[in-house]
Amino acid sequence: MGSFSIWHWLIVLAVVTMIFGTKRLRNIGGDVGGAVKNFKQAMNEQPASIEDQSRNV
């Protein structure tokens, strides 16, 4: 019962592709990738600003 086989995942992928289409899935992938990139940049900038604030106190 618990885990799905590769055939289950292939069927789910086929259904999702038929519902949304490849173009929309590509756009969603690009949006998610951009969001992750922006999040990583924000996380790298945050410690520097915290260090600057602690030095000024």
Backbone as a printed PyTorch tensor [residue, N CA C, xyz], in Angstrom:
tensor([[[  0.8170,  -1.1690,   0.0000],
         [  0.0000,   0.0000,   0.0000],
         [  0.8740,   1.2510,   0.0000]],

        [[  1.6640,   1.6550,   0.8310],
         [  2.3320,   2.9310,   1.0350],
         [  2.9620,   3.6090,  -0.1590]],

        [[  3.9110,   2.9780,  -0.8420],
         [  4.6190,   3.6680,  -1.9230],
         [  4.0110,   3.3200,  -3.2760]],

        [[  4.2390,   4.2300,  -4.2210],
         [  3.7320,   4.0260,  -5.5690],
         [  4.8390,   3.4960,  -6.4620]],

        [[  4.4570,   2.7170,  -7.4490],
         [  5.4430,   2.2000,  -8.3940],
         [  5.7010,   3.2430,  -9.4760]],

        [[  6.6630,   2.9800, -10.3320],
         [  7.0050,   3.9000, -11.4090],
         [  5.8250,   4.0780, -12.3510]],

        [[  5.0150,   3.0320, -12.5230],
         [  3.8640,   3.1230, -13.4270],
         [  2.8300,   4.1000, -12.9020]],

        [[  2.6290,   4.1410, -11.6090],
         [  1.6950,   5.1180, -11.0360],
         [  2.1610,   6.5380, -11.3210]],

        [[  3.4460,   6.7950, -11.1330],
         [  3.9790,   8.1380, -11.3580],
         [  3.9230,   8.5190, -12.8280]],

        [[  4.1600,   7.5790, -13.7410],
         [  4.0630,   7.8690, -15.1680],
         [  2.6350,   8.2190, -15.5730]],

        [[  1.6710,   7.5240, -15.0130],
         [  0.2690,   7.8260, -15.3040],
         [ -0.0970,   9.2010, -14.7680]],

        [[  0.3360,   9.5220, -13.5620],
         [  0.0700,  10.8470, -12.9790],
         [  0.7160,  11.9350, -13.8370]],

        [[  1.9480,  11.7200, -14.2730],
         [  2.6260,  12.6810, -15.1310],
         [  1.8910,  12.8780, -16.4470]],

        [[  1.4130,  11.7890, -17.0400],
         [  0.6680,  11.8830, -18.2950],
         [ -0.6300,  12.6640, -18.1100]],

        [[ -1.3380,  12.4180, -17.0410],
         [ -2.6020,  13.1200, -16.7840],
         [ -2.3460,  14.6100, -16.5480]],

        [[ -1.3450,  14.9330, -15.7600],
         [ -1.0250,  16.3380, -15.4890],
         [ -0.6230,  17.0430, -16.7760]],

        [[  0.1590,  16.3710, -17.6140],
         [  0.5720,  16.9600, -18.8930],
         [ -0.6370,  17.1830, -19.7960]],

        [[ -1.5690,  16.2590, -19.8140],
         [ -2.7600,  16.4230, -20.6440],
         [ -3.6420,  17.5470, -20.1310]],

        [[ -3.7340,  17.7080, -18.8180],
         [ -4.5940,  18.7450, -18.2460],
         [ -3.9850,  20.1330, -18.4620]],

        [[ -2.7230,  20.3120, -18.1150],
         [ -2.1140,  21.6300, -18.1420],
         [ -1.4120,  21.9510, -19.4520]],

        [[ -0.9170,  20.9680, -20.1510],
         [ -0.1640,  21.2050, -21.3720],
         [  1.2950,  21.4860, -21.0690]],

        [[  2.1470,  21.2160, -22.0510],
         [  3.5880,  21.3520, -21.8070],
         [  4.0160,  22.8030, -21.6820]],

        [[  3.3620,  23.7190, -22.4010],
         [  3.7620,  25.1280, -22.3430],
         [  3.5180,  25.7040, -20.9500]],

        [[  2.3630,  25.4320, -20.3870],
         [  2.0520,  25.9520, -19.0580],
         [  2.9790,  25.3340, -18.0050]],

        [[  3.2810,  24.0370, -18.1430],
         [  4.1920,  23.3880, -17.1950],
         [  5.5890,  23.9940, -17.2830]],

        [[  6.0180,  24.3360, -18.5040],
         [  7.3150,  24.9830, -18.6890],
         [  7.3330,  26.3520, -18.0080]],

        [[  6.2400,  27.0950, -18.1420],
         [  6.1550,  28.4100, -17.4960],
         [  6.1600,  28.2810, -15.9740]],

        [[  5.4490,  27.3000, -15.4780],
         [  5.4240,  27.0790, -14.0230],
         [  6.8170,  26.7150, -13.5270]],

        [[  7.5230,  25.8750, -14.2800],
         [  8.8880,  25.5000, -13.9010],
         [  9.8110,  26.7050, -13.8740]],

        [[  9.6860,  27.5880, -14.8560],
         [ 10.5000,  28.8030, -14.8880],
         [ 10.1850,  29.7210, -13.7220]],

        [[  8.9080,  29.8420, -13.3740],
         [  8.5050,  30.6850, -12.2460],
         [  9.0420,  30.1360, -10.9230]],

        [[  8.9500,  28.8290, -10.7620],
         [  9.4610,  28.2100,  -9.5290],
         [ 10.9790,  28.3660,  -9.4530]],

        [[ 11.6650,  28.1780, -10.5770],
         [ 13.1170,  28.3470, -10.5980],
         [ 13.5220,  29.7740, -10.2590]],

        [[ 12.8010,  30.7600, -10.7880],
         [ 13.0830,  32.1570, -10.4720],
         [ 12.8420,  32.4670,  -9.0060]],

        [[ 11.7860,  31.8940,  -8.4480],
         [ 11.4920,  32.1140,  -7.0330],
         [ 12.5850,  31.5320,  -6.1470]],

        [[ 13.0610,  30.3450,  -6.4930],
         [ 14.1360,  29.7160,  -5.7130],
         [ 15.4130,  30.5410,  -5.8130]],

        [[ 15.7100,  31.0420,  -6.9990],
         [ 16.9070,  31.8640,  -7.1960],
         [ 16.8330,  33.1390,  -6.3630]],

        [[ 15.6770,  33.8050,  -6.3850],
         [ 15.5000,  35.0210,  -5.5910],
         [ 15.5850,  34.7270,  -4.0990]],

        [[ 15.0460,  33.6010,  -3.6730],
         [ 15.1110,  33.2230,  -2.2640],
         [ 16.5510,  33.0040,  -1.8280]],

        [[ 17.3410,  32.3170,  -2.6600],
         [ 18.7490,  32.0840,  -2.3300],
         [ 19.5150,  33.4000,  -2.2450]],

        [[ 19.2420,  34.3260,  -3.1590],
         [ 19.9130,  35.6230,  -3.1180],
         [ 19.5460,  36.3710,  -1.8500]],

        [[ 18.2940,  36.3320,  -1.4640],
         [ 17.8530,  37.0140,  -0.2470],
         [ 18.4980,  36.3970,   0.9910]],

        [[ 18.6400,  35.0840,   1.0010],
         [ 19.2600,  34.4290,   2.1460],
         [ 20.7440,  34.7830,   2.2430]],

        [[ 21.4160,  34.9670,   1.1150],
         [ 22.8250,  35.3360,   1.1290],
         [ 23.0190,  36.7910,   1.5400]],

        [[ 22.0610,  37.6580,   1.2520],
         [ 22.1670,  39.0620,   1.6120],
         [ 21.8200,  39.3070,   3.0690]],

        [[ 20.9590,  38.5120,   3.6440],
         [ 20.4830,  38.7470,   4.9970],
         [ 21.5900,  38.7080,   6.0510]],

        [[ 22.4780,  37.7130,   6.0850],
         [ 23.5090,  37.7110,   7.1290],
         [ 24.4160,  38.9370,   7.0680]],

        [[ 24.6900,  39.4560,   5.9000],
         [ 25.5420,  40.6310,   5.7950],
         [ 24.8760,  41.8350,   6.4530]],

        [[ 23.5810,  42.0150,   6.2490],
         [ 22.9080,  43.1610,   6.8480],
         [ 22.7970,  42.9970,   8.3640]],

        [[ 22.6320,  41.7810,   8.8510],
         [ 22.5750,  41.5510,  10.2930],
         [ 23.9330,  41.8400,  10.9230]],

        [[ 25.0220,  41.4350,  10.2550],
         [ 26.3490,  41.7190,  10.7730],
         [ 26.6150,  43.2230,  10.8130]],

        [[ 26.1870,  43.9460,   9.8010],
         [ 26.3790,  45.3890,   9.7880],
         [ 25.6020,  46.0490,  10.9230]],

        [[ 24.4060,  45.5890,  11.2010],
         [ 23.6000,  46.1500,  12.2880],
         [ 24.2530,  45.8780,  13.6390]],

        [[ 24.8330,  44.7010,  13.8190],
         [ 25.4410,  44.3740,  15.0930],
         [ 26.7260,  45.1670,  15.3260]],

        [[ 27.4070,  45.5220,  14.2590],
         [ 28.6120,  46.3270,  14.3890],
         [ 28.3050,  47.7670,  14.7580]],

        [[ 27.1640,  48.2610,  14.2900],
         [ 26.7880,  49.6460,  14.5430],
         [ 26.2240,  49.8530,  15.9360]],

        [[ 25.9060,  48.7930,  16.6480],
         [ 25.2980,  48.9260,  17.9730],
         [ 26.3180,  49.1190,  19.0260]]])
